[in-house]
């Protein structure tokens, strides 16, 4: 029996998009119930239901305590949003956003239950695991996770199908920045290197304008809205959210115009501020420099030079800023390819990836024969965004010190498997705790502690220096599995690590609420 093609979901920091491959084999964006191709990734909690999208965004200034935004920046952490006596973790809020996206997409596509979800290339294992859980909490059969730049590259390559081409994706979204270098060879797409910044995106450019507004308002009226004695907490929150929205609109204006004007109001005072593109670029130069450094670093990690790259794809709405495109031209010496809309490219690629995974599972998908053949041949090879290893001890100068011992190096092609033998230090150990780390530093304190693997109930009286085998694997979606075996006894630790952010267990109350809340 024929089944509809699965959704490809770009679950963005500020905006989200859903796409699907149609019967002609073309990926198309599915607009939301309001008719817009993009949905703000913002949730407004209101008693027994949650409102996601534009209405929630408009409520930022008036109901700040009930609104959640930029939740993607917290995914995989212990951050919570407390409402109605329930503590919602980032994956809970993300699940509610996903439910809204899927509900709206089904108005056009029918009862689709399968989806692929994109994540930033730099996302760590806890971030990917939490995103996967968000999809499951939303009631989706998640076919896979795909890095956002890789998805954009898929969308570009689908029409052109280049061979022997080295390309780069520069992805500047609302809250994140990714750079990926890849090789095209017909139906094969191979990522060479990737990198990014979890806290660099269009929102940072908005904040630069917001700070300018604060300076100008203080100079004109002597009122600094950041001064805790100037306004109440409620007033500061409302004014800040209002000014940030105006800053975002000003940023958009300055993409097409050399100057814009913004009307500000606080504590009964008003001011009209003129902003030039030149002033905006000057105030965001440090952000542009950070982008430049990241682009150069990732290109070097790929083993190529900027001039070896013949195609540069700007992805994410923030790449429309003229200063960003100027930096791309300066580095690569080519014009950015804008043939695919920057804010839709990731979702379109995700739609192709979702259909490919469906076909791989043997799904009875009805699409154009040529498109089916290409998708069945399609091969996507991604890489590990971070080095993964464990904290172990080494002897140096007669002293022992902990070091990060990598088993899976950064930019290793996926899937990947590694195994290594370590030795216990002390006699009489009945429990072996293995910290799982992620990062590029040899100092464990400078790496992220992803979680732990524990071997328990070992017999007492064991001598020191007992062998322990540790295996690590990353599947093609970048999901980590770790196992450890005490060689002497054969005791095996669970292969699923306990993530640090979930060390205290799941919040069953939040899980239940996510499944029962009405989402509009």
Secondary structure as UniProt FT lines:
FT   STRAND          7..10
FT   STRAND          15..21
FT   TURN            23..24
FT   STRAND          27..29
FT   TURN            33..34
FT   STRAND          39..40
FT   STRAND          43..46
FT   TURN            47..48
FT   STRAND          49..52
FT   HELIX           54..58
FT   TURN            59..62
FT   HELIX           64..66
FT   STRAND          67..68
FT   HELIX           71..74
FT   TURN            75..76
FT   STRAND          80..83
FT   TURN            84..85
FT   STRAND          86..89
FT   HELIX           90..109
FT   STRAND          114..119
FT   TURN            121..122
FT   HELIX           125..137
FT   TURN            138..139
FT   STRAND          141..147
FT   HELIX           148..160
FT   STRAND          163..172
FT   STRAND          177..185
FT   TURN            186..187
FT   STRAND          188..197
FT   TURN            198..199
FT   HELIX           202..221
FT   TURN            225..226
FT   TURN            228..230
FT   HELIX           233..256
FT   STRAND          259..266
FT   TURN            267..268
FT   STRAND          269..276
FT   HELIX           277..283
FT   HELIX           285..301
FT   TURN            302..303
FT   HELIX           306..308
FT   STRAND          311..315
FT   HELIX           317..320
FT   HELIX           322..332
FT   TURN            342..344
FT   HELIX           345..360
FT   TURN            361..362
FT   HELIX           369..377
FT   STRAND          379..381
FT   STRAND          388..396
FT   TURN            397..398
FT   STRAND          399..408
FT   TURN            410..411
FT   STRAND          416..423
FT   TURN            427..428
FT   STRAND          432..438
FT   HELIX           444..446
FT   STRAND          448..455
FT   TURN            460..461
FT   STRAND          467..474
FT   TURN            476..477
FT   STRAND          480..486
FT   TURN            487..489
FT   STRAND          498..499
FT   HELIX           500..502
FT   TURN            503..504
FT   HELIX           508..516
FT   STRAND          518..519
//
